[in-house]
Amino acid sequence: MGRVEGKVAFITGAARGQGRSHAIRLAQEGADIIAVDLVDHIPNVTYPSATEEDLAETVRQVEALDRRIIATKVDVRDRAALKKAIDDGAAELGHLDIVVANAGICVIAGWKDTTDEIFEQTIGTNLKGVWNTAQLTAPHLIEAGGGSMVLTSSAAGLKGLPFLSAYVMAKHGVVGLMRAYATELAEYNIRVNSVHPTGVDTPMGSGDGSENFGPLLEAHPKLGGMLQNLLPIEITQPVDISNAVLFLASDEARYVTSLTMTVDAGNTQF
């Protein structure tokens, strides 16, 4: 038996990167998957956006594990479309037990260059989108008799990483949302936790316009150390985060709730 055998997991941002990795890792351990992704470009994001072909590849890899998957193009900022994907997926697969609010974007900009548009896009996707996901899935977890929510934050949700003010604000907000929901949903046997990666080798993590850090760090050299990891690595792999998600989603973590779980190679120790 797998560690999440017979469970159904809803995952946002599932077309590639961490989201695809979470879908595959949970499927490897017996879960069926409801996957959503924007699969479209957001202005100001400098790395290539996920495509419908990426989402189709997630479907292919999950089905190759002999698990069921329903995949839909959805913007987590669109509550009506998100609710429909959640409700339809839970109806088709029978229930919902695990929620992974993973979708997010990252725009590097100094505080003076963070525009209204960058702010609204980042908060809308990285914070409101997580709130939408948590609020709209909660009734299904209650109906199932309990479950697990895992909200993707960041090392930037625990410290003030430079040149990412909107991102840092959103990821700190995810922690507040996690703690509030962990408190209110506990009576329904729903556990709510957050994961906090350092850099991850994904299109966002390694292609997020990181070249933009160079001039900013040259201008503000005292801040460079905040981006370093304590362990002797520069970047983690998506599966490293997926293993944490799997633990939090499984019965091994049945009494773990309101935890800010770092997978950050010690980044938040600086």
N, C-alpha and C positions, 0 to 999 in steps of 0.2 A: 504493500500500500504506500502511495506517495504521501508526502507531508501535508498536502492540501487536496487529497483525493476526494472527488465528488463535489468540490466547491466551484462556484462561479465567481470570476473576478472581473471587475470593470476597470479599465485602464485608459487614461487619457494620454495623448501624445504618444500613441503606440506605433506610429508608422516606422520609427527607426530609433536609434540611440538607446537611451535608458528604457524608454517605453517598450520598444520591441524586446529588449533583453528581459524586462520584467514579465512580459507575456510568455516568452519562451521558457523562462525559468519556472514560472508557476505551472505552465502546461506540462513541463517535464515531471512535475510532482503531482500531476493528476487533475489540475483545474481546467475548466472550460473558460473561454475568454470572451468578453465584450470589449471591443477595441474602438476607440475614436481618435481622430486626428484632424487637424485643420487642413492638412495637405494643400497649403496655399501660402503665398508670400505675405509677410507683414512689413510695411514700410519701415525703414530705419534699421532693420535686421540685416547685417552684412553677410552672414553665412547663408549658403543655399538652403532653401526651405525643403521640407519633406514633400514627396510627390505621391500621387495615387499609386504609382508603381511601387513605392516604398511600402505603402500600406498593404498592397497585394502580396508583397514578399513576406510581411509579418504573417499574413493569413496562411501563405504556403508553408512557412516554417512551423507554425502551430499545428496545422493539419497533418504535417509530416510526423508529428508526435502522436497522431491518432486522437487528437482532442478537437472539440467543437470550438468554432470562433465565429463571431458576428462582428464585422468591421464596417464602420460608417464614417463618412466625412462630416465632421462636426467642429464648430468653433466653440470652445468652452465658454466664451463670452455670450453666446446665444443660448439663453436659458430654455427657450421653447424647443429648439432643436436638440439640445442636450437632454432635456427631460424625455423627449420622444425616443432617443437612442437608448437611454437607460431603461425606460418602461418596456419598449419593444424587445430589447435584449433579455431582460429578466423574464418577460412573458414567454419568449421562445425557449430559453434555456431552463426555465422553471423556478428560478430563485436567484438571489444575489447574496454573496457572503463576504466578499473582499472588494475593497475600493482602493485604487492606487491613483491619487491625483498627482500626475506627473508632468502634465503639459506646462511648458514655460518657454520664455524667450529671454535673451540677454543682449543689451545694447551698452557698449562701453562709451562713456562720455563723462567729462569733468562736470562739476556741479554747475558751472556757468553755461555749459553747452547742452544740458539736459532740458529739452524743449517740452512744452505742454504735450505734444504728440507722443514723444518718447515716454513721458510719465504715464499718460493715459493708457498707452498700449501695454506697458509693462505691468502696471497695477491691474489692468483689466484682465490680462492673461494669467499672470503669476499669483494674484491674490483673489480677485473676484472670481476668476475661473475655478480656483480651488474651492472657494465658498460655494459656488454654484454646484460643483460636483458633490461636495459633502452634504449639502442641504437636500439635494434632489435624490441622492442615493439612500439617505438615512431611513426613509420609510420602508424601503425594501429590506434593509438589514433588520429593522425592527420586526417586520413580517416573518423573516427567516429565524427569528429567535436570538439574534445577535450576530456579531461579525467583527471584522477588522477594517479600519480605515488607516491607510498610510499616506501621509501628505508629504510631498517632496519639497523640502526647504533647501538649505545650502549651508556651507560654512558661513556664507554671507547672511544667514539668518541668525547667527550667534555672535558675529563681530562685524565691524564696520569696514568691510573691504573697500578700497579706494576706487574711484572713477566708475562707480556702479550705484549711485545713490537711489535711483528708482528701484533697481533690483534688490538692493539691501533692504529698503523699506518694505517691499513686497514680501521678501523671504522672512523678515522679522514678523510681519503680519501673519504669515502662515503659522508661526509658532503660537501666537495668541489665539488664532482660530482653533488650532489643535487642542490647546489647553481648555478652551471654552467648551468645545464639543466633547472632549474626553470627560468633562465634568457632567454635562447635561445628558449624554447618551449612556453613561455608565449603568443607569438603572435598567437599560434594555440589553445589558451584556454586550455592548458595543465598545470595543477598544479603539482608541484614536491615538496615533503616534506620528512623529515626523522623522524623516531621515535627512541627514546633513552631509552631502558629499563635498569633498574638495573638487578640483578639476577632474573631469571625466572625459575619456577619449571618445567623444561623439562629435558630430558636425558642429554642435553648439559649443562643446567644451574645448575643442581644439581648433575650431574655425569661427570663433565668435568675434572676429575682428581684433584678435589678440595683438596684432601688430600695432593697434591703436594704443596699447599700453606703453609701448616704447617711448614716444615723445612725452607722454604724461609722467612716466617714471623718471625720465631725464630731467624734467622740470621740477619734480618732487621726489628726489632720491630717498628721503627718509621713509617713504611709504612702501618701498619695494619689498621689505622683509615680511610685510603682511600677506604677501602672496605665496610665500614659501611653505613647504610641508616639513614637519619635524622628521618623518621617516625619509630615507634617501630615495624618493621617487618624485617625479615631476607630475605624473598624472595617473589616475586609477582607470580601471576597465569597467564597462557597464555592468558586467556580471558581479563585480564586487558590491555594487549597490543593490543589485537584484537579490543577492544572497541575504542581505539585511532585510529587504522587503519580504522575502520568503519567510524568514524567521518571524517577523512581526505579524505576518498573515496566518501563520500556522498555530496549532495548539501548543507548541513549545513556548509560545509567548502568551499563554491564555490569561496570565495575571499581569501582563505588561501593558500599561496604558499611561498616557500623558508623558511619554519619554521623548526627549530630543536625542535621537541615536546618531552619533557621528560616525561617518565612514570617510574620514578626512585626512588620514595619514598624519594626524597631529597638527593640522593647519590652525585649528582654533586655539592651540596652546601658545601661539605667538601673539 
